[in-house]
Amino acid sequence: MNMVLIGITIFLALLTIVCLYRAYVGPTSADRVVSINVISTKITTLIALLAIITGEDTFVDVSLVYAMIGFIMTVCVAKYIEKGKLF
């Protein structure tokens, strides 16, 4: 079971690198925002998997905070792209 979780973690880390490439190359700013959001979601999942693998419950809290920060970042960047200002 533990080896399966480690394999999934490695696979998600590799997929995160692919999304990072899409964020760098993305032809439009919307592509970049979506890929950064996907990266944030994958990192949140990786932190949660790390919490399961190591048995540390505090990593789950870190994962939830990271998810909230990623959501707020996505909303702010989308609003900036749409209107040209945040406020």
C-alpha positions as CSV (number, residue, x, y, z in Angstrom):
1,M,0.0,0.0,0.0
2,N,2.8,2.4,0.9
3,M,4.6,1.7,-2.3
4,V,1.5,2.5,-4.3
5,L,1.1,5.8,-2.6
6,I,4.8,6.6,-3.3
7,G,4.3,5.7,-7.0
8,I,1.2,8.0,-7.2
9,T,3.2,10.8,-5.6
10,I,6.0,10.5,-8.1
11,F,3.5,10.3,-11.0
12,L,1.7,13.5,-9.8
13,A,5.1,15.3,-9.4
14,L,5.9,14.4,-13.0
15,L,2.5,15.7,-14.1
16,T,3.2,18.9,-12.2
17,I,6.3,19.4,-14.3
18,V,4.3,19.0,-17.5
19,C,1.8,21.6,-16.3
20,L,4.7,23.9,-15.5
21,Y,5.8,23.6,-19.1
22,R,2.3,24.5,-20.2
23,A,2.4,27.6,-17.9
24,Y,5.7,28.6,-19.5
25,V,4.7,28.0,-23.1
26,G,0.9,28.7,-23.0
27,P,-0.1,31.0,-25.8
28,T,-2.7,33.0,-23.9
29,S,-2.8,34.3,-20.4
30,A,-5.9,32.1,-19.7
31,D,-3.9,29.0,-20.5
32,R,-1.3,30.1,-18.0
33,V,-3.9,30.8,-15.3
34,V,-5.5,27.4,-15.8
35,S,-2.1,25.6,-15.7
36,I,-1.1,27.4,-12.5
37,N,-4.4,26.5,-10.9
38,V,-3.8,22.8,-11.9
39,I,-0.3,23.0,-10.4
40,S,-1.7,24.4,-7.2
41,T,-4.3,21.6,-7.0
42,K,-1.6,18.9,-7.7
43,I,0.7,20.4,-5.0
44,T,-2.2,20.3,-2.6
45,T,-2.8,16.7,-3.4
46,L,0.9,15.9,-3.1
47,I,1.0,17.4,0.4
48,A,-2.1,15.4,1.4
49,L,-0.4,12.2,0.1
50,L,2.7,13.1,2.0
51,A,0.6,13.4,5.1
52,I,-0.8,9.9,4.5
53,I,2.6,8.4,3.8
54,T,4.4,9.9,6.8
55,G,1.5,9.8,9.2
56,E,1.8,13.5,10.1
57,D,-1.6,15.1,10.7
58,T,-0.3,18.6,10.5
59,F,0.4,18.3,6.8
60,V,-3.3,18.1,6.2
61,D,-3.7,21.6,7.7
62,V,-0.9,22.8,5.5
63,S,-2.6,21.3,2.5
64,L,-5.9,23.0,3.2
65,V,-4.2,26.4,3.7
66,Y,-2.3,25.9,0.4
67,A,-5.6,25.1,-1.4
68,M,-7.2,28.3,-0.1
69,I,-4.3,30.4,-1.1
70,G,-4.3,28.8,-4.6
71,F,-8.0,29.5,-5.0
72,I,-7.6,33.1,-3.9
73,M,-4.7,33.6,-6.3
74,T,-6.7,32.1,-9.2
75,V,-9.6,34.4,-8.5
76,C,-7.4,37.5,-8.2
77,V,-5.4,36.8,-11.4
78,A,-8.6,36.1,-13.3
79,K,-10.1,39.3,-12.2
80,Y,-6.9,41.2,-13.1
81,I,-7.0,39.7,-16.6
82,E,-10.6,40.5,-17.1
83,K,-10.7,44.1,-15.7
84,G,-7.1,45.2,-15.6
85,K,-7.1,46.0,-11.9
86,L,-7.9,44.2,-8.7
87,F,-10.0,46.7,-6.9
